Amino acid sequence: MRVLKILSVIILLSVSYQSQAGDKRVLSLQDAVKMANDSSLSTFRYRNFYNAGYWQWRTFKANRLPSVSLNLLPAEYYRYITQRYNYDENIDVFRPQQMFSASAGLNITQNVDFLGGTLYVESDLEYMRNFGEYSSTQFSTVPVRIGYSQQLLGFNQFRWDRKIEPIKYEKARQELVFNMETVSETVVELFFNLAMAQTEYRLAEENVASCDTLYAIGERRFKIASISQDELLTLKLDKINADNSLENARISIKKGMFALASYLGIDKDSEIEVIIPGKPALFEIPLDLAIENARKNNPELTGHRQTILEAQREVSRTGIQKYFNANLNASVGFNQVAPTFPQSYRNLLQQDLVSVSISFPLLDWGVKKGQHNIAKNNLNEAQIAAKQQELELEQEVMMTVNDFHTQTRLIESAQEALDLADRAYYQTRQRFIIGTADINSLTLSHNRQQEASKNYITAMQNYWANYFKIRRLTLYDFEFDMPITVDFDNIQGVR
């Protein structure tokens, strides 16, 4: 029994260890970016934003097609006292009234965009049954009625919708790609924050081991009076500081793993090890091509184009309504009334309707004029804001492209500096061990080696941050010389 218990404990410990080991993830920068674009909460949020714009576009397209509706009133019953005129006595009297009615109507409508009106076809059927002293049954039918209604010399909403809605949908598509690149930028920051924490932890571990060794050597050399007590105390202080730095680095690395795991949407207790990217492929970004794509693809500029069109629409609407409104409604069809259903569809009578209404503002104390002036001012403001945004975007693109090229060169310099610092620290450490270098030279060499390691990580972070920022500003992949696209058809929620 005791042996079985011991085996059970060993098996449980083994399973627990494998479970913990299974939670460890090794991620490259490309892996982290892909995971964030697939499963982060920000990605789901941005996809929902796109879905809203997508269905608004689908609604606009559907409104361009004929619509068919069936209106039913299956049953309606009245029992009340009503006022009636008595022709025999020439007086008004109250009489009880009972009535049952039902109706059905079929309507087909089609918007006519270039005219701004609506073409409709209707068919109606009504049934009415009166009970009481004077009972009767009637069917009223309109087998078919064709009509057209619109504003005359008025505001054409449909024409403006055809201009604005495609731009709104284009903006929604651009915003999705823009936001996905924003996700990538955030991942770069979190990824290299963890990379820096990992580097600091590795350096801290190496420093602890080195300080332990150097302090042990220092104690032996102090016994033979090879170093002073001040130098020995400095070595001990370095050992204590190294232990403290290792604990702080351990805390930083846990925070970095938690932040990255939370953003990627994976288990927050996962142990993550990031692989620092190697030296990136060197390529130039033509400034004129970057600015051209920023003007064409940036959703903020597309949004300004939408705002300008909407402002122009308001100027048109208020300018027309400032003078008068005129509406036309015309229809032609057939109708009939009969006591039986078959008779209501015989000997049909022609039904015609032509209606023209005109409204002139005689005195409104300048309200419509004021609305028109406000609309014109809003248009001017939208045009100025669009121009200012374009200039600011061009300036940001220029600065980011220049920073990208600068960081490309700095990576080579940082790599060279790190190699030199590693070699210098190794040689100084060896010289200190054999007694040909003092503690100050060793400390200075060690600090330079740690600074060079951190500078290399910072240079890599700045390079990739600028790389993804350029992609976000221009929505263009300069590495493969093609626009950045998203598989819109497979986005969750779009059918």
C-alpha atoms as one frame of an Amber mdcrd trajectory, in Angstrom:
protein
   0.000   0.000   0.000   2.778   2.377   0.874   4.446   1.724  -2.468   1.168
   2.400  -4.294   0.745   5.693  -2.476   4.274   6.745  -3.370   3.664   5.815
  -7.039   0.391   7.750  -7.032   2.132  10.848  -5.697   4.859  10.533  -8.334
   2.265  10.193 -11.101   0.322  13.208  -9.841   3.479  15.299  -9.642   4.435
  14.200 -13.149   0.999  15.134 -14.535   1.132  18.470 -12.729   4.579  19.198
 -14.116   3.497  18.315 -17.659   0.427  20.520 -17.278   2.543  23.438 -16.162
   5.062  22.790 -18.919   2.215  22.719 -21.419   1.271  26.282 -20.455   4.610
  27.611 -21.640   4.481  29.404 -24.983   7.360  30.478 -27.167   6.281  33.349
 -29.407   7.935  35.220 -32.225   6.792  38.720 -33.092   4.941  37.408 -36.149
   3.176  34.775 -34.009   2.075  37.392 -31.483   0.754  39.734 -34.177  -1.179
  36.916 -35.847  -2.697  35.749 -32.554  -3.812  39.282 -31.677  -5.368  39.806
 -35.100  -7.245  36.516 -34.755  -8.418  36.349 -31.151  -7.820  39.509 -29.106
 -10.783  41.356 -27.625  -9.789  44.473 -29.555 -10.033  42.497 -32.792 -13.579
  41.312 -31.982 -14.531  44.875 -31.088 -13.193  46.302 -34.339 -14.917  43.555
 -36.345 -18.210  44.495 -34.725 -17.623  48.103 -35.775 -17.135  46.903 -39.335
 -20.243  44.720 -39.174 -22.329  47.781 -38.325 -21.007  49.591 -41.396 -21.444
  46.484 -43.533 -25.111  46.054 -42.656 -25.728  49.744 -43.177 -24.310  49.297
 -46.686 -26.488  46.230 -47.232 -29.512  48.241 -46.118 -28.673  50.979 -48.619
 -28.360  48.432 -51.421 -31.656  46.812 -50.411 -33.404  50.186 -50.534 -32.483
  50.416 -54.208 -34.554  47.296 -54.923 -38.355  46.951 -55.077 -40.038  46.328
 -51.739 -43.229  44.301 -51.314 -45.451  44.536 -48.254 -48.744  42.938 -47.266
 -50.960  44.868 -44.840 -53.720  42.917 -43.119 -56.560  43.856 -40.783 -58.164
  40.423 -40.244 -60.983  41.567 -38.000 -62.326  44.788 -36.508 -65.632  44.964
 -34.583 -67.473  48.126 -33.425 -70.495  48.373 -31.151 -71.334  51.931 -30.133
 -73.888  54.730 -30.120 -73.535  57.135 -32.992 -75.293  60.294 -34.128 -77.477
  60.004 -37.208 -79.781  62.407 -39.104 -83.489  61.496 -39.229 -84.771  62.732
 -42.563 -88.405  62.085 -41.668 -88.360  64.264 -38.559 -85.524  66.556 -39.675
 -83.571  66.057 -36.474 -80.351  64.366 -35.309 -80.829  61.247 -33.212 -78.614
  58.715 -31.449 -78.779  55.194 -32.704 -76.968  51.966 -31.812 -74.450  50.786
 -34.397 -72.729  47.427 -34.896 -70.143  46.889 -37.585 -67.596  44.241 -38.522
 -64.835  45.020 -41.019 -61.662  43.506 -42.456 -59.126  44.659 -45.027 -56.019
  43.571 -46.912 -53.567  45.486 -49.072 -50.567  44.559 -51.208 -48.014  47.325
 -51.911 -44.975  47.327 -54.203 -42.669  50.365 -54.114 -39.543  51.268 -56.057
 -37.377  54.316 -55.391 -36.365  56.213 -58.521 -32.958  57.596 -57.601 -32.284
  59.963 -60.496 -35.688  61.669 -60.078 -35.890  61.433 -56.299 -39.416  59.992
 -56.249 -41.173  56.719 -55.495 -43.116  54.529 -57.940 -45.773  52.343 -56.347
 -48.302  49.676 -57.275 -51.158  48.886 -54.887 -54.055  46.466 -54.598 -56.678
  46.752 -51.811 -59.679  44.776 -50.614 -62.092  45.871 -47.842 -65.097  44.102
 -46.316 -67.758  45.780 -44.160 -70.841  44.238 -42.463 -73.409  46.373 -40.608
 -75.752  44.722 -38.061 -78.949  45.919 -36.507 -82.070  47.586 -37.926 -80.338
  48.538 -41.167 -77.991  45.639 -41.950 -75.876  45.549 -45.077 -72.774  43.918
 -46.571 -70.274  45.622 -48.879 -66.994  44.784 -50.591 -64.723  47.595 -51.762
 -61.886  46.670 -54.101 -59.000  48.390 -55.823 -57.654  45.621 -58.084 -54.704
  47.716 -59.159 -53.491  51.265 -58.728 -50.221  52.613 -60.151 -48.833  55.873
 -58.859 -45.810  58.083 -58.490 -44.916  60.663 -55.836 -41.990  63.016 -55.377
 -40.944  66.538 -54.552 -41.040  68.922 -57.514 -37.933  71.090 -57.836 -37.046
  69.858 -54.392 -34.363  68.042 -52.502 -33.342  64.653 -53.928 -32.292  62.531
 -50.940 -31.712  59.438 -53.076 -29.145  61.162 -55.285 -27.114  62.232 -52.265
 -27.356  58.772 -50.728 -25.805  57.307 -53.877 -22.809  59.611 -53.356 -22.412
  59.290 -49.590 -23.191  55.648 -48.789 -20.368  54.126 -50.916 -17.875  56.421
 -49.177 -19.273  55.432 -45.764 -18.782  51.768 -46.618 -15.301  52.431 -47.965
 -14.496  54.172 -44.694 -15.802  51.192 -42.693 -13.526  48.828 -44.645 -10.527
  51.132 -44.243 -11.212  51.551 -40.531 -11.145  47.791 -40.030  -7.724  47.481
 -41.687  -6.552  50.612 -39.831  -7.681  49.213 -36.487  -6.083  45.834 -37.156
  -2.784  47.609 -37.749  -3.369  49.484 -34.487  -3.663  46.073 -32.808  -0.324
  45.129 -34.349   1.266  48.301 -32.980  -0.004  47.512 -29.505   1.343  43.971
 -29.752   4.762  45.322 -30.739   4.844  47.488 -27.613   3.763  44.650 -25.296
   6.044  42.146 -27.031   9.163  44.266 -26.639   8.235  45.273 -23.100   8.386
  41.568 -22.279  11.537  41.175 -24.390  13.178  43.954 -22.400  12.067  42.340
 -19.132  13.453  38.992 -20.306  16.754  40.613 -21.258  16.987  42.392 -17.923
  16.219  39.114 -16.133  18.867  37.261 -18.104  21.408  39.999 -17.416  20.427
  39.986 -13.756  20.970  36.212 -13.531  24.351  36.534 -15.203  25.195  39.428
 -12.935  24.295  37.444  -9.795  26.482  34.551 -10.887  29.310  36.902 -11.842
  29.086  38.875  -8.595  29.131  35.656  -6.544  32.247  34.522  -8.354  33.961
  37.895  -8.144  33.162  38.278  -4.470  34.600  34.849  -3.721  37.736  35.790
  -5.684  37.836  39.129  -3.873  37.758  37.438  -0.468  40.749  35.273  -1.374
  42.660  38.222  -2.762  41.824  40.319   0.320  43.374  37.647   2.555  46.665
  38.026   0.695  46.307  41.840   0.687  45.927  41.924  -3.093  42.907  44.253
  -2.848  41.833  46.771  -0.245  38.894  46.421   2.137  37.069  49.198   0.226
  37.246  47.158  -2.956  36.034  44.038  -1.127  33.088  45.981   0.306  32.302
  47.257  -3.204  32.209  43.659  -4.476  29.869  42.695  -1.631  27.637  45.675
  -2.377  27.537  44.655  -6.041  26.493  41.142  -4.963  23.630  42.478  -2.819
  22.476  44.867  -5.553  22.593  42.027  -8.086  20.291  39.895  -5.910  17.838
  42.809  -5.563  17.939  43.498  -9.283  17.145  39.863 -10.002  14.021  40.004
  -7.816  12.863  43.225  -9.497  13.498  41.669 -12.913  11.432  38.627 -11.906
   8.499  40.916 -11.007   8.841  42.850 -14.293   8.857  39.696 -16.371   5.663
  38.442 -14.704   3.944  41.765 -15.390   5.088  41.674 -19.002   3.814  38.110
 -19.515   0.473  38.946 -17.905  -0.027  42.061 -20.064   0.843  40.255 -23.315
  -1.256  37.173 -22.471  -4.262  39.330 -21.567  -4.083  41.216 -24.850  -3.614
  38.067 -26.937  -6.612  36.428 -25.284  -4.736  33.426 -23.902  -4.482  32.001
 -20.382  -3.161  34.772 -18.144  -1.147  32.236 -16.137   0.738  31.099 -19.231
   4.487  31.370 -19.180   5.521  33.220 -22.313   8.983  33.402 -23.787   9.395
  35.796 -26.684  11.968  35.362 -29.409  13.581  38.654 -30.309  13.456  39.122
 -34.107  16.682  38.897 -35.966  18.105  41.653 -38.089  15.197  42.830 -40.294
  15.345  42.831 -44.058  16.519  46.213 -45.251  14.279  48.012 -47.711  13.552
  51.617 -48.555  10.113  53.221 -48.340   9.606  55.837 -51.083   8.215  58.935
 -49.389   6.034  59.969 -52.343   4.460  56.481 -52.493   3.778  56.580 -48.741
   2.081  59.975 -48.950   0.051  58.911 -51.999  -1.304  55.826 -50.226  -1.986
  57.758 -47.030  -4.144  60.211 -48.973  -5.979  57.396 -50.731  -6.375  54.813
 -47.949  -6.399  56.642 -44.639  -9.915  56.361 -43.102  -9.677  59.774 -41.448
  -9.334  61.479 -44.838 -12.121  59.300 -46.229 -14.225  60.398 -43.267 -13.555
  64.026 -44.140 -14.706  63.380 -47.713 -17.906  61.953 -46.266 -18.323  64.963
 -43.969 -17.868  67.376 -46.884 -20.500  65.558 -48.966 -22.922  65.577 -46.028
 -22.310  69.297 -45.568 -22.912  69.889 -49.286 -26.141  67.916 -48.973 -27.309
  70.210 -46.167 -26.433  73.291 -48.221 -28.516  71.924 -51.096 -31.446  70.978
 -48.857 -31.611  74.253 -46.956 -31.047  76.267 -50.146 -34.023  74.665 -51.874
 -36.343  74.768 -48.874 -35.519  78.426 -48.375 -37.816  79.345 -51.267 -40.709
  76.878 -51.504 -41.710  73.221 -51.352 -43.717  71.491 -54.060 -44.954  67.889
 -53.977 -46.556  65.739 -56.664 -48.647  62.604 -56.166 -50.390  61.019 -59.173
 -52.016  57.634 -59.556 -54.353  55.775 -61.905 -56.251  52.557 -61.226 -59.603
  50.867 -60.875 -62.091  50.376 -58.042 -65.567  49.042 -57.353 -68.106  48.569
 -54.537 -70.581  45.663 -54.456 -72.577  43.557 -51.982 -70.718  40.355 -52.957
 -67.091  39.546 -53.470 -67.347  38.417 -57.166 -69.366  41.512 -58.110 -66.713
  43.803 -56.579 -64.320  42.784 -59.384 -66.801  43.361 -62.231 -67.514  46.505
 -64.217 -64.543  48.260 -62.669 -64.563  52.033 -62.461 -61.514  54.109 -63.240
 -59.881  55.809 -60.283 -57.616  58.832 -60.926 -55.677  61.021 -58.528 -53.453
  63.999 -59.231 -52.278  66.103 -56.322 -49.854  69.027 -56.358 -49.072  70.857
 -53.153 -46.934  73.996 -52.855 -45.740  75.682 -49.691 -44.289  79.223 -49.698
 -42.580  80.647 -46.610 -44.114  84.128 -46.315 -42.732  85.123 -42.943 -40.319
  82.993 -40.906 -38.128  85.781 -39.454 -35.066  84.525 -41.322 -35.135  80.968
 -39.926 -34.604  79.208 -43.257 -32.026  81.742 -44.357 -30.189  81.217 -41.094
 -30.278  77.450 -41.562 -28.841  77.836 -45.053 -26.033  80.095 -43.803 -25.232
  77.648 -41.005 -25.030  74.847 -43.570 -22.619  76.883 -45.720 -20.445  77.678
 -42.708 -20.376  74.002 -41.758 -19.271  73.155 -45.297 -16.423  75.676 -45.135
 -15.363  74.317 -41.760 -15.412  70.732 -43.054 -13.264  71.673 -46.069 -10.732
  73.502 -43.874 -10.602  70.630 -41.386 -10.050  68.131 -44.217  -7.171  70.179
 -45.626  -5.600  70.566 -42.193  -5.920  66.849 -41.492  -4.314  66.045 -44.833
  -1.328  68.300 -44.072  -0.935  66.803 -40.584  -1.108  63.290 -41.999   1.530
  64.089 -44.637   3.806  65.487 -41.938   3.294  62.429 -39.731   4.026  60.098
 -42.646   7.206  62.014 -43.494   8.457  61.898 -39.904   7.620  58.207 -39.514
   9.338  57.247 -42.772  12.453  59.207 -41.756  12.410  57.582 -38.303  12.048
  54.161 -39.919  15.100  54.673 -42.106  17.028  56.040 -39.116  16.103  53.053
 -36.946  17.213  50.714 -39.734  20.689  52.192 -39.480  20.606  52.298 -35.670
  19.950  48.555 -35.463  23.262  47.856 -37.204  25.015  50.288 -34.887  23.334
  48.832 -31.780  24.290  45.291 -32.837  27.910  46.314 -33.320  27.943  48.135
 -29.962  26.530  45.063 -28.205  29.180  42.787 -29.719  31.945  45.180 -28.632
  30.489  45.574 -25.125  30.229  41.780 -24.649  33.832  41.278 -25.709  35.076
  44.173 -23.594  33.272  42.944 -20.481  34.528  39.394 -20.938  38.128  40.576
 -21.322  37.911  42.996 -18.365  36.393  40.253 -16.199  39.232  37.893 -17.108
  41.801  40.586 -16.360  40.167  41.236 -12.963  40.310  37.537 -12.133  44.051
  37.417 -12.773  44.541  40.720 -10.975  45.421  43.070 -13.842  42.188  45.155
 -13.710  40.648  47.042 -10.799  37.039  47.011  -9.598  36.194  50.364 -11.195
  37.138  49.130 -14.656  35.078  45.985 -14.145  32.007  47.909 -12.964  32.245
  50.371 -15.838  32.610  47.574 -18.393  29.642  45.698 -16.918  27.416  48.790
 -17.014  28.320  49.388 -20.647  27.501  45.780 -21.504  24.051  46.022 -19.884
  23.359  49.372 -21.513  24.315  48.015 -24.944  21.949  45.045 -24.493  19.048
  47.328 -23.605  19.863  49.728 -26.435  19.695  46.862 -28.920  16.225  45.832
 -27.698  15.089  49.476 -27.825  16.400  49.860 -31.388  14.516  46.734 -32.476
  11.337  47.954 -30.769  11.529  51.376 -32.418  12.135  49.778 -35.816   9.072
  47.531 -35.632   6.943  50.232 -34.049   7.690  52.559 -36.962   7.189  49.712
 -39.438   3.655  48.994 -38.242   2.893  52.690 -37.807   3.659  53.309 -41.479
   1.397  50.398 -42.382  -1.379  51.884 -40.242  -1.041  55.384 -41.719  -0.927
  54.233 -45.341  -2.677  50.812 -45.264   0.076  49.668 -47.607   2.625  46.863
 -47.275   5.875  48.340 -48.600   7.807  45.132 -47.992   5.690  43.267 -50.571
   4.603  46.397 -52.493   0.854  45.819 -52.207  -2.164  47.258 -50.329  -3.004
  45.684 -46.982  -6.214  43.698 -47.214  -8.501  41.798 -44.852 -10.696  38.817
 -45.684 -13.930  40.755 -45.232 -16.156  37.856 -46.340 -15.011  35.593 -43.510
 -15.331  38.111 -40.700 -17.491  36.749 -37.911 -21.099  37.910 -38.142 -21.078
  38.727 -41.899 -23.142  36.472 -44.120
